[in-house]
Amino acid sequence: MAIGLARIVRRTKAVLLPVGNQKWPVARRHFNRARWHLFRWQLIQAYAEINRSLGAVYRHGAAHRLHAYLLELLGEEEVAREAAIEAYRNDPLNPKSFQLLKKHNLETEIEIGLSMLHNLLRERRWHKTSTLNAIESLKLLERSEDALALIAEARLKGVFKNDEEWAKHHGDALLRLRRFDEALNYLDDDLKRGECLFELGRFDEAEQKISGALAELPEDRPRGFHTLLHMLLFARGAYRDAFLEARHRHFNRALRDDIKASRYVHTIPPLVKAPAPVVIADYGIGDEIRFASVYPDLIRKVDGLSFTCEPRLKTLFERSFPRASFIPVRRWREEMLIRDPKSREGVTNQRLALYLSREALDQVESSGAFTSIFDVLAELRQTLGSFSHRASYLKADKTLVGAWRQTVKQMGEKGRPNVALSWRSILRSSARNCHYLRTDDLHSLAEVDATFWLFQTGLEESEIEKVKGILPTAKVIPDLDLLDDFEGQAAFLTCMDCVIAPCNTAAELAGALGVNTLMFGRTHGATIRLLPGGQDMWHQSMRGVLGDPIEDKATLIANLVNELRHSLK
């Protein structure tokens, strides 16, 4: 199919030209049909319709973006990359065009596009929609300082109809810059005011604002899952309500409405009575590892239970929970390129395709009852006392553990403790960096007499050399795939005296294995899972480490050094 689709793309670019307005109704009709087919996961039909739409009107930015996405779903990554560039060319101010470039890691094209923003706005005489799109593009690309400057310039150009409209955009840029106190002076949207209050640690006020705003939404329009409300409910100990918030997700509605002969249930008793019951895992790998802490409780109650799982965790879970079965499904993240698109052939709905392969969907459809992990959490983790008191619940492979003990012994130094070190997510951006540390922040760890093993996914050679210059005892772990080999990771972590990590997959895996773990955080979101003494409520072997004030790196690092020394004693 790759050659055929590539020819279509080249031919389309060669012969299709902008045409008059009379063609727009035809283009929109084909575009809407493409979306309809996509929702029903009829990809070939959707692809044919989107080409007809572009054939009617080529300069249709939304159609180009959908064209690129469909190529990606059809497994044509290189052609999808070309289509993403073409989507930008036809709609160069739209934030969704930049979002598509970002998804394909087209950094050069992004920089060129950003350098052209002002020229394009001048050409369009500061047209309001174009200007607002440019502002949103800058925010999306985490250039909020530039967005603030553009907002000020747009105000002078008379783009905003009044000061209230200007304040809305100005306040949102301040929010993205994490200048929460200032943002509160400008924002009128209670959901965004609630976000500011949450980040300032004013949880009660934040919950009041967010709950009030959600209550005012139309009842006939699904509002979706609100992550901050979930966290706020969790913070005040309303754990069941926090997990029930997930029932507002589009995915939960898909489980109810889009699965043939749906036997979706919210509680455990129907699972007990049903043949071949299934629990569907979702969210990221770290979340799946953390939520697996309820699997022993559930397995005791329900016979013949199957769980969907990340394929890279399957053997680890099968060893740890031998009475359950596991259905491997690679979940998709919308901001990342699709991996293994062929696994979704035969899926019947776009909302299901993010979480279920055809194989998994077959088992769900044939089960006597199925539910989601969040529904189970609402049943099993209703109070603080219901959280697990197990020291660990995942079991590493004993043979691999023995091999890694030998490697650590040979490469390490006698008498010096071994510490696995992770300091950021694999995804790097200014928005995510507010949770993590940079390599320059690691200097103080050199004061601790320990061997530091670099347990950081996505390390580049230059970053490795920099860390080695900062931490003289730092070691690169030989022949361990820190992205895909979770069996090897689990075995290696079991050999460590301590693990340092932010709230990422490394921390969750170490905690689930019962390894002594220090999980650091730099936002108020990191506090909601900690008990008053600093122990993590999900993992007995994990402690939280924070700064004072919470975003302050200097005190965070100092506290991390002190906690590490204490734990190694």
Long-range contacts (C-beta under 8 A, 24 or more apart in sequence): 1-74, 1-75, 1-76, 2-75, 2-76, 2-78, 2-79, 5-47, 5-71, 5-74, 5-76, 5-79, 6-76, 6-78, 6-79, 8-51, 9-71, 9-79, 9-82, 9-83, 9-86, 12-51, 12-54, 12-55, 12-58, 13-86, 16-54, 16-55, 16-58, 17-58, 18-57, 18-58, 18-59, 19-56, 19-57, 19-58, 23-56, 23-57, 24-56, 24-57, 26-56, 26-57, 27-53, 27-54, 27-56, 27-57, 27-60, 27-63, 28-53, 29-53, 30-56, 31-60, 31-62, 31-63, 31-66, 34-63, 34-66, 34-70, 35-66, 38-66, 38-70, 38-350, 39-349, 39-350, 39-351, 40-348, 40-349, 40-350, 41-344, 41-347, 41-348, 41-349, 41-350, 41-352, 41-353, 43-70, 43-73, 43-74, 44-74, 46-70, 47-71, 47-74, 58-90, 59-90, 60-90, 61-87, 61-90, 61-91, 61-94, 61-96, 61-97, 62-91, 62-96, 64-90, 64-91, 65-91, 65-96, 65-97, 65-100, 68-100, 69-100, 72-337, 72-338, 72-341, 73-338, 73-341, 73-344, 74-341, 75-341, 75-342, 77-337, 80-104, 81-106, 85-109, 88-113, 92-116, 92-120, 93-117, 93-120, 93-121, 93-130, 93-133, 93-134, 93-137, 94-133, 94-137, 95-133, 95-136, 95-137, 95-139, 95-140, 97-137, 98-137, 98-140, 98-141, 99-140, 99-335, 102-140, 102-141, 102-335, 103-335, 103-336, 103-337, 104-337, 110-141, 114-138, 114-141, 114-143, 114-146, 117-150, 126-154, 126-157, 126-158, 126-159, 128-159, 131-157, 131-159, 132-159, 132-169, 135-169, 135-173, 139-172, 139-173, 139-176, 142-176, 142-429, 142-430, 142-431, 144-173, 144-174, 144-176, 144-177, 145-177, 147-173, 147-176, 148-173, 148-174, 148-177, 164-188, 176-431, 178-434, 178-551, 189-213, 194-228, 195-228, 198-228, 198-231, 198-232, 198-524, 198-525, 199-523, 199-524, 200-524, 201-524, 201-527, 201-550, 203-232, 203-235, 203-236, 203-524, 204-236, 206-232, 207-232, 207-233, 207-236, 222-248, 222-250, 222-253, 223-248, 224-248, 224-249, 224-250, 225-249, 225-250, 231-525, 231-528, 234-528, 234-529, 235-527, 235-528, 237-383, 237-384, 239-381, 239-382, 239-383, 239-384, 239-386, 240-378, 240-381, 240-382, 243-374, 243-375, 243-377, 243-378, 243-381, 244-378, 246-372, 246-374, 246-375, 246-378, 247-374, 247-375, 249-374, 250-351, 251-282, 251-351, 251-354, 251-355, 251-372, 252-372, 252-374, 253-351, 254-349, 254-351, 254-352, 255-280, 255-352, 255-370, 255-372, 258-348, 258-349, 258-351, 258-352, 259-352, 259-361, 259-364, 259-365, 260-348, 260-365, 261-365, 263-367, 263-368, 263-369, 263-370, 264-369, 264-370, 264-371, 265-369, 265-370, 265-371, 265-375, 266-371, 266-375, 266-378, 267-371, 267-375, 267-379, 268-298, 268-301, 268-302, 268-376, 268-379, 268-380, 270-369, 271-301, 271-302, 271-305, 271-369, 271-371, 272-301, 272-302, 272-303, 273-368, 273-369, 274-367, 274-368, 274-369, 275-304, 275-367, 275-368, 276-304, 276-306, 276-363, 276-366, 276-367, 276-368, 277-302, 277-304, 277-305, 277-306, 277-367, 277-368, 277-369, 277-370, 277-371, 278-305, 278-306, 278-307, 278-308, 278-327, 278-363, 278-364, 278-367, 278-369, 278-370, 278-371, 279-305, 279-306, 279-307, 279-308, 279-370, 279-371, 279-372, 279-373, 279-376, 280-307, 280-308, 280-355, 280-356, 280-360, 280-364, 280-370, 280-371, 280-372, 280-373, 281-307, 281-308, 281-309, 281-310, 281-329, 281-331, 281-373, 282-331, 282-355, 282-372, 282-373, 282-374, 284-333, 284-505, 285-310, 285-312, 285-313, 285-505, 286-503, 286-504, 286-505, 286-507, 286-508, 286-509, 287-508, 288-313, 288-373, 289-313, 289-394, 289-505, 289-508, 289-509, 289-512, 290-508, 290-511, 290-512, 290-538, 290-539, 291-373, 291-377, 292-317, 292-320, 292-321, 292-393, 292-394, 292-512, 293-387, 293-388, 293-390, 293-393, 293-512, 293-538, 293-539, 294-373, 294-376, 294-377, 294-380, 294-381, 294-388, 295-320, 295-321, 295-324, 295-393, 296-321, 296-388, 296-390, 296-393, 297-380, 297-388, 298-376, 298-380, 299-323, 299-324, 306-363, 306-367, 308-355, 308-356, 308-360, 312-484, 312-485, 312-486, 313-486, 315-487, 316-394, 316-395, 316-396, 316-486, 316-487, 316-490, 317-394, 319-395, 319-397, 320-393, 320-394, 320-395, 327-359, 327-360, 327-363, 329-355, 329-356, 329-357, 329-359, 329-360, 330-357, 331-355, 384-537, 387-537, 387-538, 388-538, 389-540, 390-540, 391-514, 391-540, 391-541, 392-512, 392-513, 392-514, 392-541, 393-512, 394-490, 394-509, 394-512, 394-513, 396-487, 396-490, 396-491, 396-493, 396-494, 396-513, 397-487, 397-490, 397-491, 400-487, 400-488, 400-490, 400-491, 401-491, 401-494, 401-495, 403-491, 404-488, 404-491, 404-492, 404-494, 404-495, 405-495, 407-478, 408-453, 408-492, 408-495, 408-496, 411-475, 411-478, 412-451, 412-475, 413-451, 413-473, 416-449, 416-450, 416-451, 416-473, 417-449, 417-450, 417-451, 417-497, 417-498, 417-568, 418-450, 418-451, 418-453, 418-495, 418-496, 418-497, 418-498, 419-448, 419-450, 419-451, 419-452, 419-453, 419-496, 419-497, 419-498, 419-499, 419-500, 419-564, 419-568, 420-452, 420-453, 420-455, 420-492, 420-493, 420-496, 420-498, 420-499, 420-500, 420-501, 420-506, 420-510, 421-445, 421-452, 421-453, 421-454, 421-455, 421-456, 421-471, 421-474, 421-499, 421-500, 421-501, 422-455, 422-456, 422-457, 422-499, 422-500, 422-501, 422-502, 422-504, 422-506, 422-507, 423-456, 423-500, 423-501, 423-502, 424-456, 424-502, 424-504, 425-502, 425-504, 426-457, 426-458, 426-483, 428-458, 434-522, 434-523, 434-551, 435-502, 435-503, 435-521, 435-522, 435-523, 435-525, 435-526, 436-502, 436-522, 437-502, 437-520, 437-553, 437-556, 437-557, 439-463, 439-466, 439-467, 439-470, 440-470, 441-553, 441-557, 442-467, 442-470, 442-471, 443-470, 444-557, 444-558, 444-560, 444-561, 445-471, 445-500, 445-557, 445-560, 445-561, 445-564, 446-470, 446-471, 446-472, 446-473, 447-561, 448-561, 448-564, 448-565, 448-568, 450-497, 450-498, 450-564, 450-568, 451-475, 453-477, 453-492, 453-496, 455-482, 455-489, 455-492, 455-493, 455-499, 455-501, 455-506, 456-482, 457-482, 457-483, 457-506, 458-482, 458-483, 497-568, 498-564, 498-567, 498-568, 500-560, 500-564, 507-542, 508-539, 510-541, 510-542, 511-536, 511-538, 511-539, 511-541, 511-542, 512-539, 514-539, 514-540, 514-541, 515-541, 516-541, 516-567, 517-541, 517-542, 517-543, 518-542, 518-543, 518-545, 518-560, 518-563, 518-564, 518-567, 519-543, 519-544, 519-545, 520-544, 520-545, 520-546, 520-556, 520-560, 521-545, 521-546, 521-550, 522-546, 522-547, 522-550, 522-551, 522-553, 522-556, 523-550, 523-551, 524-550, 526-550, 543-567
